[in-house]
Amino acid sequence: MYVAADIGVAVGTARKWLDQGHCPSGPAYDAMIATYGAAFLCAIRPDEAGWWHRVARAERQAALEARAEAIEQQLASLRGAR
């Protein structure tokens, strides 16, 4: 249900991919990549060293840096309230 809602396909279509081994169409793959990022490509092709592994790492790094910045701001706010 969540995959179907995330990428805009029928639940039955997503169920065929996941439960029955059917392959998504090209536009469906595009929608999954756009929705889930390079990590999706890494998950479906874990043994291939493609460009998507570098992109997934960069995405993960950016997310962690954003979280670290948010934590630093919260800490600064708390330190200033002393």
N, C-alpha and C positions, 0 to 999 in steps of 0.2 A: 504494500500500500504506500509506503513512504517513497520508494523509488519511483513508482508511478506518479505520485503527486509532485515529487521534486522535478521530474523531467517532462511531465505533461503527456503521459501515455495512459492507456487503459490498464487497470489492475490486472486483467487477464493477460495482457501482453507481457507485462513484467513477470507475471507468474510463469509464463511459458519460458522466459529466459532463465529464470532461477530454478524452477522445478523440473522442467522438461528438457533443458539443454539446448533450447533454440537460440539462435544468434540474433542480437539486435540489428536493426537496419543502420545504415550509415548516419542518417540524421539522429537516430537514437543515441549512437555512440557519441556524436558531436554534443548532444544535450548532456550526456553524462560527464563528458570531459569539461564542458562549460560549468556544470553544477558542482562536480566533485574535484576538479583540478587534476594536476599531474599525478597526485597520489592514486587516483583511479587507474591511470595507465600502469603505474608501478604494481598495483594489486593484480591486474589481469595479465601482466607480462613481467613477473618478478625476476626471471632468469636472464632477461635481455638488458644489456647495458645501453640504453638509449638516452637521447637528450632529455626525455621526460624525468629521468632520475635526477638530473641536475636541476630541472625546474621544480620538482617536488621538494628537493632539499632547500632551494631558495625560498619557496613558499613557506616551508616549515620554519626556516630561520626568520623570515619576516614576521610570522605570527608570534614566535617566541620573543623577538625584539619588541614588538608592540606590547605584549603582556608585561615584559620587563619594564618598559617605559611607564606603563600604567601603575605598576607596583612602586616604582621610584617616585612617581607623583604622589601616590597615597602616603608613602613614607615621609616625603618632604612636608606634606600637609600635617601629618601627625607630629613631626619634629617641630614644626612652627607653632603648634598649639600648646607647647610646654609652658 
